């Protein structure tokens, strides 16, 4: 049996998993916490809560003792003109990779356009419209996670996992 795990990278991301039949296993927001930034100007930053992510991955890994766990991480946004967002995305990615490596779990990167092409209607452009499509499709495909999707405002983690299952990545 195969379980597919999708990780929508970032401090506002999510983690979702489906089995080979397309049945959902888990959908959660990536656990985070606030911490004072290390710059001179007083402000807070969001960081991945390592212990929380570790617990989620431990549960998935334990559940999959007789299962091949395939993990797909959305490639982080790296844009020099968006320095703060890029820094946050790369911090989140590093924390996620550390936890995956602690569990000796292999993973593959997937571009957002790659999974969106499979899961979202063609011709949708713009961040807000893509989020809305993810939200609507996620609630339709995985109604058991409607409350979580509404709170998260999208279903990207689940849709990444479902795209991987559909395409047998």
BALOBA-1460 file (C-alpha; in Angstrom, 3 decimals):
// residues 169
<rec num="1" residu="x" x="0.000" y="0.000" z="0.000"/>
<rec num="2" residu="x" x="1.124" y="3.566" z="-0.668"/>
<rec num="3" residu="x" x="0.348" y="6.729" z="1.273"/>
<rec num="4" residu="x" x="0.985" y="10.062" z="-0.416"/>
<rec num="5" residu="x" x="1.906" y="13.085" z="1.702"/>
<rec num="6" residu="x" x="1.744" y="16.639" z="0.390"/>
<rec num="7" residu="x" x="3.488" y="19.466" z="2.198"/>
<rec num="8" residu="x" x="2.563" y="23.009" z="1.247"/>
<rec num="9" residu="x" x="5.809" y="24.645" z="2.328"/>
<rec num="10" residu="x" x="5.793" y="27.659" z="4.579"/>
<rec num="11" residu="x" x="4.515" y="29.031" z="7.851"/>
<rec num="12" residu="x" x="1.007" y="29.367" z="6.396"/>
<rec num="13" residu="x" x="1.199" y="25.970" z="4.701"/>
<rec num="14" residu="x" x="-0.467" y="22.651" z="5.361"/>
<rec num="15" residu="x" x="0.251" y="18.948" z="5.345"/>
<rec num="16" residu="x" x="-2.172" y="16.440" z="3.865"/>
<rec num="17" residu="x" x="-2.075" y="12.733" z="3.138"/>
<rec num="18" residu="x" x="-4.151" y="10.305" z="1.098"/>
<rec num="19" residu="x" x="-3.875" y="6.577" z="0.587"/>
<rec num="20" residu="x" x="-3.634" y="4.852" z="-2.779"/>
<rec num="21" residu="x" x="-7.450" y="4.740" z="-3.000"/>
<rec num="22" residu="x" x="-7.654" y="8.523" z="-2.621"/>
<rec num="23" residu="x" x="-9.045" y="8.342" z="0.905"/>
<rec num="24" residu="x" x="-7.825" y="11.150" z="3.125"/>
<rec num="25" residu="x" x="-5.644" y="10.303" z="6.098"/>
<rec num="26" residu="x" x="-4.751" y="13.686" z="7.539"/>
<rec num="27" residu="x" x="-5.015" y="17.409" z="6.890"/>
<rec num="28" residu="x" x="-3.434" y="19.924" z="9.235"/>
<rec num="29" residu="x" x="-1.940" y="23.374" z="9.181"/>
<rec num="30" residu="x" x="1.824" y="23.319" z="9.481"/>
<rec num="31" residu="x" x="2.412" y="23.934" z="13.201"/>
<rec num="32" residu="x" x="4.086" y="27.275" z="13.867"/>
<rec num="33" residu="x" x="4.990" y="29.677" z="16.643"/>
<rec num="34" residu="x" x="5.845" y="33.356" z="16.901"/>
<rec num="35" residu="x" x="9.290" y="34.545" z="17.932"/>
<rec num="36" residu="x" x="10.932" y="37.936" z="18.129"/>
<rec num="37" residu="x" x="12.989" y="38.627" z="15.031"/>
<rec num="38" residu="x" x="16.752" y="38.972" z="15.305"/>
<rec num="39" residu="x" x="16.877" y="42.380" z="13.614"/>
<rec num="40" residu="x" x="17.307" y="45.718" z="15.416"/>
<rec num="41" residu="x" x="13.711" y="46.735" z="14.729"/>
<rec num="42" residu="x" x="11.286" y="45.002" z="17.102"/>
<rec num="43" residu="x" x="8.988" y="42.620" z="15.222"/>
<rec num="44" residu="x" x="7.907" y="38.996" z="15.335"/>
<rec num="45" residu="x" x="8.387" y="36.240" z="12.796"/>
<rec num="46" residu="x" x="6.585" y="32.926" z="12.377"/>
<rec num="47" residu="x" x="8.641" y="29.758" z="12.537"/>
<rec num="48" residu="x" x="7.889" y="26.062" z="12.084"/>
<rec num="49" residu="x" x="7.191" y="24.316" z="15.387"/>
<rec num="50" residu="x" x="9.622" y="21.407" z="15.007"/>
<rec num="51" residu="x" x="8.053" y="19.271" z="17.747"/>
<rec num="52" residu="x" x="4.563" y="19.682" z="16.258"/>
<rec num="53" residu="x" x="5.704" y="18.767" z="12.756"/>
<rec num="54" residu="x" x="7.721" y="15.891" z="14.204"/>
<rec num="55" residu="x" x="4.586" y="14.553" z="15.904"/>
<rec num="56" residu="x" x="2.560" y="14.678" z="12.658"/>
<rec num="57" residu="x" x="5.295" y="12.920" z="10.678"/>
<rec num="58" residu="x" x="5.839" y="10.371" z="13.456"/>
<rec num="59" residu="x" x="2.113" y="9.530" z="13.349"/>
<rec num="60" residu="x" x="2.166" y="9.171" z="9.561"/>
<rec num="61" residu="x" x="5.373" y="7.138" z="9.647"/>
<rec num="62" residu="x" x="4.028" y="4.839" z="12.405"/>
<rec num="63" residu="x" x="0.767" y="4.347" z="10.511"/>
<rec num="64" residu="x" x="2.675" y="3.381" z="7.403"/>
<rec num="65" residu="x" x="4.760" y="0.494" z="8.780"/>
<rec num="66" residu="x" x="3.472" y="-1.731" z="5.965"/>
<rec num="67" residu="x" x="3.137" y="1.160" z="3.559"/>
<rec num="68" residu="x" x="5.397" y="3.041" z="1.200"/>
<rec num="69" residu="x" x="5.269" y="6.677" z="2.323"/>
<rec num="70" residu="x" x="5.827" y="9.103" z="-0.567"/>
<rec num="71" residu="x" x="6.369" y="12.720" z="0.439"/>
<rec num="72" residu="x" x="6.054" y="15.718" z="-1.866"/>
<rec num="73" residu="x" x="7.081" y="19.224" z="-0.819"/>
<rec num="74" residu="x" x="6.028" y="22.280" z="-2.740"/>
<rec num="75" residu="x" x="9.163" y="24.061" z="-3.885"/>
<rec num="76" residu="x" x="9.535" y="27.310" z="-1.933"/>
<rec num="77" residu="x" x="9.007" y="30.682" z="-3.505"/>
<rec num="78" residu="x" x="12.399" y="32.351" z="-3.971"/>
<rec num="79" residu="x" x="12.182" y="35.872" z="-5.306"/>
<rec num="80" residu="x" x="14.915" y="38.447" z="-4.615"/>
<rec num="81" residu="x" x="12.381" y="41.281" z="-4.853"/>
<rec num="82" residu="x" x="10.401" y="39.682" z="-1.995"/>
<rec num="83" residu="x" x="13.219" y="39.306" z="0.515"/>
<rec num="84" residu="x" x="11.131" y="38.865" z="3.694"/>
<rec num="85" residu="x" x="8.780" y="36.285" z="2.145"/>
<rec num="86" residu="x" x="11.716" y="34.425" z="0.598"/>
<rec num="87" residu="x" x="13.538" y="34.344" z="3.939"/>
<rec num="88" residu="x" x="10.442" y="32.958" z="5.649"/>
<rec num="89" residu="x" x="9.950" y="30.296" z="2.942"/>
<rec num="90" residu="x" x="13.568" y="29.163" z="3.164"/>
<rec num="91" residu="x" x="13.503" y="29.048" z="6.994"/>
<rec num="92" residu="x" x="10.344" y="26.935" z="6.837"/>
<rec num="93" residu="x" x="11.841" y="24.626" z="4.235"/>
<rec num="94" residu="x" x="14.988" y="24.050" z="6.288"/>
<rec num="95" residu="x" x="12.956" y="23.201" z="9.396"/>
<rec num="96" residu="x" x="10.763" y="20.799" z="7.397"/>
<rec num="97" residu="x" x="13.779" y="19.081" z="5.831"/>
<rec num="98" residu="x" x="15.406" y="18.620" z="9.236"/>
<rec num="99" residu="x" x="12.319" y="16.860" z="10.594"/>
<rec num="100" residu="x" x="12.018" y="14.651" z="7.484"/>
<rec num="101" residu="x" x="15.687" y="13.720" z="7.751"/>
<rec num="102" residu="x" x="15.321" y="12.943" z="11.480"/>
<rec num="103" residu="x" x="12.749" y="10.322" z="10.438"/>
<rec num="104" residu="x" x="14.911" y="9.116" z="7.522"/>
<rec num="105" residu="x" x="12.075" y="9.949" z="5.130"/>
<rec num="106" residu="x" x="12.753" y="10.568" z="1.472"/>
<rec num="107" residu="x" x="10.956" y="13.348" z="-0.360"/>
<rec num="108" residu="x" x="10.567" y="14.970" z="-3.752"/>
<rec num="109" residu="x" x="10.057" y="18.631" z="-4.597"/>
<rec num="110" residu="x" x="7.087" y="19.594" z="-6.736"/>
<rec num="111" residu="x" x="6.463" y="22.991" z="-8.317"/>
<rec num="112" residu="x" x="3.117" y="24.604" z="-7.579"/>
<rec num="113" residu="x" x="2.287" y="24.755" z="-11.288"/>
<rec num="114" residu="x" x="2.925" y="20.994" z="-11.564"/>
<rec num="115" residu="x" x="0.277" y="19.942" z="-9.018"/>
<rec num="116" residu="x" x="-2.081" y="22.815" z="-9.872"/>
<rec num="117" residu="x" x="-2.173" y="21.688" z="-13.519"/>
<rec num="118" residu="x" x="-3.524" y="18.322" z="-12.334"/>
<rec num="119" residu="x" x="-5.895" y="19.482" z="-9.595"/>
<rec num="120" residu="x" x="-7.181" y="22.947" z="-10.549"/>
<rec num="121" residu="x" x="-9.148" y="24.126" z="-13.585"/>
<rec num="122" residu="x" x="-7.069" y="25.467" z="-16.467"/>
<rec num="123" residu="x" x="-6.694" y="29.192" z="-16.991"/>
<rec num="124" residu="x" x="-6.819" y="30.304" z="-13.362"/>
<rec num="125" residu="x" x="-4.307" y="33.060" z="-12.728"/>
<rec num="126" residu="x" x="-3.459" y="35.088" z="-9.677"/>
<rec num="127" residu="x" x="-2.752" y="34.061" z="-6.124"/>
<rec num="128" residu="x" x="-6.240" y="34.872" z="-4.796"/>
<rec num="129" residu="x" x="-8.013" y="32.917" z="-7.549"/>
<rec num="130" residu="x" x="-5.686" y="29.916" z="-7.154"/>
<rec num="131" residu="x" x="-6.322" y="29.921" z="-3.381"/>
<rec num="132" residu="x" x="-10.091" y="30.082" z="-3.962"/>
<rec num="133" residu="x" x="-9.939" y="27.163" z="-6.418"/>
<rec num="134" residu="x" x="-7.874" y="25.120" z="-3.952"/>
<rec num="135" residu="x" x="-10.372" y="25.961" z="-1.207"/>
<rec num="136" residu="x" x="-13.424" y="24.979" z="-3.290"/>
<rec num="137" residu="x" x="-11.956" y="21.811" z="-4.790"/>
<rec num="138" residu="x" x="-10.488" y="20.687" z="-1.480"/>
<rec num="139" residu="x" x="-13.861" y="21.000" z="0.264"/>
<rec num="140" residu="x" x="-15.560" y="19.100" z="-2.566"/>
<rec num="141" residu="x" x="-13.006" y="16.250" z="-2.707"/>
<rec num="142" residu="x" x="-12.415" y="16.004" z="1.050"/>
<rec num="143" residu="x" x="-15.626" y="17.146" z="2.783"/>
<rec num="144" residu="x" x="-14.489" y="15.556" z="6.050"/>
<rec num="145" residu="x" x="-11.898" y="18.363" z="6.303"/>
<rec num="146" residu="x" x="-14.240" y="21.249" z="5.453"/>
<rec num="147" residu="x" x="-13.672" y="23.022" z="8.794"/>
<rec num="148" residu="x" x="-9.878" y="22.664" z="8.505"/>
<rec num="149" residu="x" x="-9.881" y="23.873" z="4.910"/>
<rec num="150" residu="x" x="-12.053" y="26.861" z="5.848"/>
<rec num="151" residu="x" x="-9.656" y="27.732" z="8.670"/>
<rec num="152" residu="x" x="-6.587" y="27.204" z="6.443"/>
<rec num="153" residu="x" x="-8.237" y="29.048" z="3.510"/>
<rec num="154" residu="x" x="-6.950" y="26.434" z="1.029"/>
<rec num="155" residu="x" x="-6.379" y="22.681" z="0.719"/>
<rec num="156" residu="x" x="-2.950" y="22.773" z="-0.915"/>
<rec num="157" residu="x" x="-1.348" y="20.036" z="1.241"/>
<rec num="158" residu="x" x="-4.157" y="17.593" z="0.442"/>
<rec num="159" residu="x" x="-4.245" y="18.552" z="-3.226"/>
<rec num="160" residu="x" x="-0.485" y="18.035" z="-3.580"/>
<rec num="161" residu="x" x="-0.901" y="14.537" z="-2.094"/>
<rec num="162" residu="x" x="-3.885" y="13.804" z="-4.360"/>
<rec num="163" residu="x" x="-2.013" y="15.020" z="-7.464"/>
<rec num="164" residu="x" x="0.865" y="12.679" z="-6.558"/>
<rec num="165" residu="x" x="-1.587" y="9.783" z="-6.177"/>
<rec num="166" residu="x" x="-3.388" y="10.515" z="-9.452"/>
<rec num="167" residu="x" x="-0.120" y="10.745" z="-11.381"/>
<rec num="168" residu="x" x="1.580" y="7.830" z="-9.528"/>
<rec num="169" residu="x" x="4.599" y="9.972" z="-8.748"/>
